[in-house]
């Protein structure tokens, strides 16, 4: 990976004020999770269930916005041609954008998880922290976030009208939210459905329970998405 290209993407992000969008992602997810946990007796299961609902509600659209902002600058400023003249293909530029934004998304996902964990302590949850399940959920949802991010970077690069990417982000939000009520086989059909497969807690009837995320399915999605992303960007 061209390190200077990644550094340039971070410089672009500062000018495009990507940080406020990333901050909104943290605040919305952590806020929705904490509020949802207050509707029941505070517990780690309630907080994990809140995360499992808040992440698919907020992440798809905000990831689309992040990708759109960083890619649209190339359409507006003829950046694709400039990068090619400097020896960096359009696909290479997309990979640099993914690395830079991927680091941001990784930090956002980790910080959100830590904030919700801290909120549980302040809410008075006295049970031991399910550290393994919490870390596993965080890793699983991070992988899904990165897959959705890669998808939107490719879409934004191929489609100049960024409203199309944002529209897909809205559609992705709907799919992600409703996938929790669909059979797992249906949830496997779209990247956004994997938010439901990564869920770590939820209601079974009227009882709130924790359960193990579908790690093999999420891992398979990550591998498939990585291969496709490399193939698509190498052809650009």
Number of C-alpha atoms within 10 A of each C-alpha: 10 11 10 10 20 20 14 14 21 20 11 16 18 11 10 14 13 19 14 10 15 20 12 14 22 24 15 17 25 25 19 19 24 24 12 18 23 14 9 11 11 19 20 24 22 25 27 29 23 26 30 25 24 20 27 29 23 21 28 27 24 20 25 28 23 24 28 25 19 25 26 19 14 18 18 10 10 11 16 20 15 14 16 14 10 8 10 17 19 21 21 21 25 27 24 23 25 26 20 19 26 20 13 17 24 17 15 19 24 16 14 24 21 16 18 23 21 11 19 20 16 10 15 10 15 12 9 7 15 13 10 9 17 18 13 17 24 22 18 25 26 21 24 26 25 22 24 23 25 26 20 26 27 21 20 26 23 14 14 16 14 21 14 15 25 22 13 17 23 18 14 23 22 17 23 27 21 17 22 21 11 13 9 15 9 12 21 18 10 15 20 27 26 30 32 26 26 26 26 26 24 22 12 9 7 7 7 15 16 18 15 13 21 18 15 11 14 23 14 11 18 18 13 12 19 15 10 14 20 13 12 13 16 14 10 12
